Amino acid sequence: MAVDRRWIDAFLEAQAAEIGAAQNTLAAYSRDLDDFCTWLVNRGKSLGSAAQGDVESYLIWCDAQGLAKSTRARRLSAIKQLYRFAFEERLRDDNPAISIKGPGRDQRLPKTLSEEEVDRLLDAARQSARSARDRTRNTCLMELLYATGMRVSELVSLPVSAARGDPRMLLIRGKGGKERMVPLSPPAREALSVWLKLRDEADDAARAKGAAPSAFLFPSGGKTGHLTRHRFYALIKELSVFAGVSPTKVTPHTLRHAFATHLLANGADLRAIQTLLGHADVATTEIYTHVLDERLKDLVLEHHPLARAGRRSSGGKTSSDGQ
């Protein structure tokens, strides 16, 4: 059970840092996963040894307890997300929940940002911090995140060696130690070059005082040696307030969604986006086609002249209505 708890804690930490899951959501995940673990332990199993049949048996047991359809769907969602995390982090070499269909509920599309909102966030990074050094670092962080679609854990732990020599491509070590190459846009390369100069000057000053240079692109004096996911999460919320973009819309993960959605909207191939994001399965990437469909539908409903005319006529009687 102690090993299971470590898996759950690591999963919850990633949810909090990467997608900004609320405390209530994290508490619900924790309760649901604890219940599943208790059920497994009573049958001599664990998160590491459970098979697909065990997950299915647990769902049948939940149904027999009279749990609502929505509750069973939520518990399966927590289990599926945990096992996807465990597979990507190589805690397991398989995912026993990947093909299980739940009782069903509406698919929630990922939140994303418009290109104009991203531009405002990038401008905020260039202007909002008190010191020139922090503004330069924040600009580099945001430009790299939007240019590459990196996960926040990949961004904050980037080794400085990956950024040397004005790179056109950046080597990213993703979940499970998998590596991928992503191209850098000219603005990202410029921001990286400016930040490296300031960062190296600080390293030289520290070395002159006998301190060891940092191996990370975004160093920190904390235990990890680099900027933490939680600090970056707080930073991006601060930038959203400065930019006038609703903080409820902005997390590190929504920038990743924006990267994918904007590429797709501008004609990028779905397989290419899958490679850039580091998705193991193209089915994960296909969610962005649904996001784009929704955005296009909203665009038509908002701006098409017939849609506007329909809204006007629905607000009152037409001439034929009065006859």
C-alpha positions as CSV (number, residue, x, y, z in Angstrom):
1,M,0.0,0.0,0.0
2,A,2.9,2.3,0.7
3,V,4.1,2.0,-2.9
4,D,0.6,2.6,-4.2
5,R,0.4,5.8,-2.1
6,R,3.7,7.0,-3.7
7,W,2.2,6.5,-7.1
8,I,-0.9,8.4,-6.2
9,D,1.1,11.3,-4.6
10,A,3.3,11.6,-7.7
11,F,0.3,11.6,-9.9
12,L,-1.5,14.2,-7.9
13,E,1.6,16.4,-7.9
14,A,1.8,16.2,-11.7
15,Q,-1.9,17.1,-12.0
16,A,-1.5,20.1,-9.7
17,A,1.6,21.4,-11.5
18,E,0.9,20.7,-15.1
19,I,-2.9,21.3,-15.5
20,G,-3.5,23.3,-12.4
21,A,-6.1,20.9,-11.0
22,A,-8.0,22.5,-8.1
23,Q,-7.7,21.2,-4.6
24,N,-11.3,19.8,-4.7
25,T,-10.4,17.9,-7.8
26,L,-7.2,16.6,-6.3
27,A,-9.1,15.5,-3.2
28,A,-11.6,13.7,-5.3
29,Y,-8.9,11.9,-7.2
30,S,-7.2,10.9,-4.0
31,R,-10.4,9.5,-2.5
32,D,-11.3,7.6,-5.6
33,L,-7.9,6.1,-6.0
34,D,-7.6,5.3,-2.3
35,D,-10.9,3.4,-2.6
36,F,-9.6,1.5,-5.6
37,C,-6.3,0.6,-3.8
38,T,-8.2,-0.6,-0.8
39,W,-10.3,-2.8,-3.0
40,L,-7.2,-4.2,-4.6
41,V,-5.4,-4.8,-1.3
42,N,-8.4,-6.8,0.0
43,R,-7.9,-9.1,-3.0
44,G,-4.1,-9.4,-2.7
45,K,-3.4,-7.0,-5.5
46,S,-1.7,-3.6,-6.0
47,L,-1.6,-0.8,-8.5
48,G,1.5,-2.4,-9.9
49,S,0.1,-5.9,-10.3
50,A,-3.6,-5.2,-11.2
51,A,-4.7,-6.3,-14.7
52,Q,-7.5,-5.1,-17.0
53,G,-9.8,-7.7,-15.5
54,D,-9.2,-6.3,-12.0
55,V,-10.2,-2.8,-13.1
56,E,-13.3,-4.1,-14.7
57,S,-14.2,-6.2,-11.6
58,Y,-13.8,-3.1,-9.5
59,L,-16.2,-1.2,-11.7
60,I,-18.8,-4.0,-11.5
61,W,-18.3,-3.9,-7.7
62,C,-19.0,-0.2,-7.7
63,D,-22.2,-0.7,-9.7
64,A,-23.3,-3.4,-7.2
65,Q,-22.8,-0.9,-4.4
66,G,-25.4,1.3,-6.1
67,L,-23.0,4.1,-7.0
68,A,-24.4,6.7,-9.5
69,K,-23.3,6.5,-13.1
70,S,-21.5,9.8,-12.7
71,T,-19.5,8.6,-9.7
72,R,-18.5,5.4,-11.5
73,A,-17.4,7.4,-14.6
74,R,-15.4,9.7,-12.3
75,R,-13.7,6.8,-10.6
76,L,-12.8,5.2,-13.9
77,S,-11.4,8.5,-15.2
78,A,-9.2,8.8,-12.2
79,I,-7.9,5.2,-12.6
80,K,-7.3,5.7,-16.4
81,Q,-5.4,8.9,-15.8
82,L,-3.3,7.3,-13.0
83,Y,-2.4,4.4,-15.2
84,R,-1.6,6.6,-18.2
85,F,0.7,8.6,-15.9
86,A,2.3,5.3,-14.5
87,F,2.9,4.1,-18.1
88,E,4.4,7.4,-19.3
89,E,6.7,7.5,-16.2
90,R,7.7,3.9,-16.7
91,L,6.2,2.8,-13.4
92,R,4.5,0.1,-15.4
93,D,5.3,-1.2,-18.9
94,D,1.7,-1.5,-19.8
95,N,-1.6,0.3,-19.2
96,P,-4.3,-2.1,-17.9
97,A,-7.1,0.6,-18.2
98,I,-6.4,1.9,-21.7
99,S,-9.2,0.0,-23.5
100,I,-11.8,0.0,-20.8
101,K,-15.0,1.8,-21.7
102,G,-16.9,3.4,-18.8
103,P,-20.5,4.1,-18.2
104,G,-20.2,7.2,-20.3
105,R,-20.3,10.9,-19.9
106,D,-19.8,13.9,-22.1
107,Q,-16.3,14.3,-23.4
108,R,-14.6,17.5,-22.0
109,L,-12.6,19.3,-24.6
110,P,-9.3,20.8,-23.3
111,K,-9.2,24.5,-22.7
112,T,-7.1,26.5,-25.0
113,L,-6.3,30.1,-25.8
114,S,-6.7,32.3,-28.9
115,E,-3.6,33.5,-30.8
116,E,-4.4,37.1,-29.5
117,E,-4.5,35.9,-25.9
118,V,-1.1,34.1,-26.3
119,D,0.3,37.3,-27.8
120,R,-0.9,39.2,-24.7
121,L,0.7,36.7,-22.4
122,L,4.0,36.9,-24.3
123,D,3.9,40.7,-24.1
124,A,3.2,40.5,-20.3
125,A,6.3,38.3,-19.9
126,R,8.4,41.0,-21.5
127,Q,7.0,43.8,-19.3
128,S,5.6,42.6,-16.0
129,A,8.6,41.5,-13.8
130,R,10.5,44.1,-11.7
131,S,14.0,43.2,-12.8
132,A,15.4,43.0,-16.3
133,R,16.8,39.6,-15.5
134,D,13.4,38.2,-14.5
135,R,11.7,39.7,-17.6
136,T,14.3,38.1,-19.8
137,R,13.9,34.7,-18.0
138,N,10.1,34.9,-18.2
139,T,10.1,35.8,-21.8
140,C,12.4,32.8,-22.6
141,L,10.1,30.5,-20.6
142,M,7.0,31.6,-22.4
143,E,8.5,31.7,-25.9
144,L,9.9,28.2,-25.5
145,L,6.7,26.8,-24.1
146,Y,4.5,28.2,-26.9
147,A,7.1,27.5,-29.6
148,T,7.5,23.8,-28.6
149,G,4.4,22.7,-26.8
150,M,6.5,21.2,-24.0
151,R,5.1,19.9,-20.8
152,V,5.9,22.2,-17.9
153,S,8.1,19.4,-16.2
154,E,10.1,19.2,-19.5
155,L,10.5,23.0,-19.7
156,V,11.7,23.7,-16.1
157,S,14.2,20.8,-16.1
158,L,15.8,21.6,-19.5
159,P,19.6,21.1,-19.3
160,V,21.5,24.2,-20.4
161,S,23.6,21.9,-22.7
162,A,20.5,21.4,-24.9
163,A,20.3,25.2,-25.6
164,R,23.9,25.9,-26.6
165,G,25.0,27.1,-30.0
166,D,21.8,29.0,-31.1
167,P,19.9,25.7,-31.8
168,R,17.3,25.4,-34.6
169,M,16.1,22.3,-32.9
170,L,15.7,21.5,-29.2
171,L,16.2,18.1,-27.8
172,I,13.5,17.4,-25.2
173,R,13.5,14.4,-22.8
174,G,9.9,13.6,-22.2
175,K,7.9,11.2,-20.1
176,G,9.5,7.8,-19.6
177,G,12.8,9.2,-20.7
178,K,11.7,9.3,-24.4
179,E,13.5,12.0,-26.4
180,R,12.2,14.1,-29.3
181,M,13.4,17.0,-31.3
182,V,11.3,20.1,-31.8
183,P,12.1,23.2,-33.9
184,L,12.4,26.6,-32.4
185,S,10.8,29.7,-33.9
186,P,12.9,32.8,-34.5
187,P,11.4,34.6,-31.5
188,A,12.1,31.7,-29.2
189,R,15.7,31.4,-30.4
190,E,16.2,35.2,-29.8
191,A,14.7,35.0,-26.3
192,L,16.9,32.0,-25.6
193,S,20.0,33.7,-26.8
194,V,19.3,36.8,-24.6
195,W,18.5,34.7,-21.5
196,L,21.6,32.5,-22.0
197,K,23.9,35.6,-21.9
198,L,22.4,36.8,-18.6
199,R,22.3,33.3,-17.1
200,D,26.0,32.6,-18.0
201,E,27.0,35.9,-16.5
202,A,25.4,34.9,-13.2
203,D,27.1,31.5,-13.4
204,D,30.5,33.1,-13.9
205,A,29.9,35.3,-10.9
206,A,28.9,32.3,-8.8
207,R,31.9,30.4,-10.0
208,A,34.2,33.2,-9.0
209,K,32.9,32.8,-5.5
210,G,33.6,29.1,-5.5
211,A,30.1,27.9,-6.3
212,A,29.5,25.1,-8.9
213,P,27.7,26.2,-12.1
214,S,24.2,25.0,-12.7
215,A,23.4,22.3,-15.2
216,F,19.9,23.7,-15.8
217,L,18.7,26.3,-18.3
218,F,16.5,27.8,-15.6
219,P,18.5,27.4,-12.4
220,S,17.2,27.8,-8.9
221,G,18.6,27.7,-5.3
222,G,16.0,25.1,-4.3
223,K,16.3,21.4,-3.8
224,T,15.8,20.5,-7.4
225,G,18.4,22.9,-8.7
226,H,15.9,24.3,-11.2
227,L,12.7,26.4,-11.3
228,T,9.9,24.2,-10.0
229,R,6.6,23.3,-11.7
230,H,4.7,25.0,-8.9
231,R,6.6,28.3,-9.2
232,F,6.1,28.4,-12.9
233,Y,2.4,27.7,-12.4
234,A,2.2,30.7,-10.1
235,L,4.2,32.8,-12.5
236,I,1.9,32.1,-15.5
237,K,-1.1,33.1,-13.3
238,E,0.6,36.4,-12.5
239,L,1.3,37.0,-16.2
240,S,-2.4,36.3,-17.1
241,V,-3.5,39.0,-14.6
242,F,-1.1,41.5,-16.1
243,A,-2.2,40.5,-19.7
244,G,-5.9,40.8,-18.9
245,V,-6.5,37.2,-19.7
246,S,-8.7,35.3,-17.3
247,P,-6.5,33.3,-14.9
248,T,-9.0,30.5,-14.9
249,K,-8.1,29.9,-18.6
250,V,-4.4,30.0,-18.2
251,T,-2.2,27.1,-17.1
252,P,1.0,25.6,-18.4
253,H,-1.1,22.9,-20.1
254,T,-3.4,25.4,-21.9
255,L,-0.3,26.8,-23.6
256,R,0.5,23.3,-24.7
257,H,-3.0,23.0,-26.0
258,A,-2.7,26.4,-27.7
259,F,0.5,25.2,-29.5
260,A,-1.3,22.2,-30.9
261,T,-4.6,23.9,-31.8
262,H,-2.9,26.8,-33.5
263,L,-0.7,24.5,-35.5
264,L,-3.7,22.4,-36.6
265,A,-5.7,25.5,-37.5
266,N,-2.8,26.7,-39.7
267,G,-2.6,23.4,-41.6
268,A,-0.2,21.3,-39.7
269,D,-0.4,17.5,-40.1
270,L,-1.9,15.6,-37.1
271,R,1.0,13.1,-37.1
272,A,3.5,15.9,-37.0
273,I,1.7,17.4,-34.1
274,Q,1.7,14.0,-32.4
275,T,5.5,13.8,-32.8
276,L,6.1,17.4,-31.5
277,L,3.9,16.8,-28.4
278,G,5.5,13.4,-27.7
279,H,2.2,11.6,-27.7
280,A,2.6,7.8,-27.8
281,D,-0.8,7.4,-29.5
282,V,-2.3,9.6,-32.2
283,A,-5.7,9.1,-30.6
284,T,-4.5,11.4,-27.8
285,T,-3.6,14.1,-30.4
286,E,-7.0,13.8,-32.2
287,I,-8.8,15.6,-29.4
288,Y,-7.4,18.8,-31.0
289,T,-9.5,18.2,-34.1
290,H,-12.6,18.4,-31.9
291,V,-11.3,21.6,-30.3
292,L,-10.8,23.1,-33.7
293,D,-14.3,22.0,-34.8
294,E,-15.8,23.8,-31.8
295,R,-13.8,27.0,-32.4
296,L,-14.8,27.0,-36.0
297,K,-18.5,26.5,-35.1
298,D,-18.3,29.3,-32.6
299,L,-16.6,31.5,-35.2
300,V,-19.5,30.9,-37.7
301,L,-22.2,31.5,-35.0
302,E,-20.5,34.7,-33.9
303,H,-19.6,36.3,-37.2
304,H,-21.7,34.8,-40.0
305,P,-24.3,37.4,-41.2
306,L,-27.1,34.9,-41.3
307,A,-26.4,33.7,-37.8
308,R,-26.4,37.4,-36.6
309,A,-29.7,37.9,-38.4
310,G,-31.2,34.8,-36.8
311,R,-30.2,36.1,-33.3
312,R,-31.9,39.5,-34.1
313,S,-35.1,38.0,-35.3
314,S,-35.3,35.6,-32.4
315,G,-35.3,38.6,-30.0
316,G,-38.7,39.9,-31.3
317,K,-41.5,39.4,-33.8
318,T,-40.8,39.5,-37.5
319,S,-43.2,41.2,-39.9
320,S,-44.8,37.8,-40.7
321,D,-45.3,37.1,-37.0
322,G,-47.5,40.1,-36.6
323,Q,-49.9,39.2,-39.5
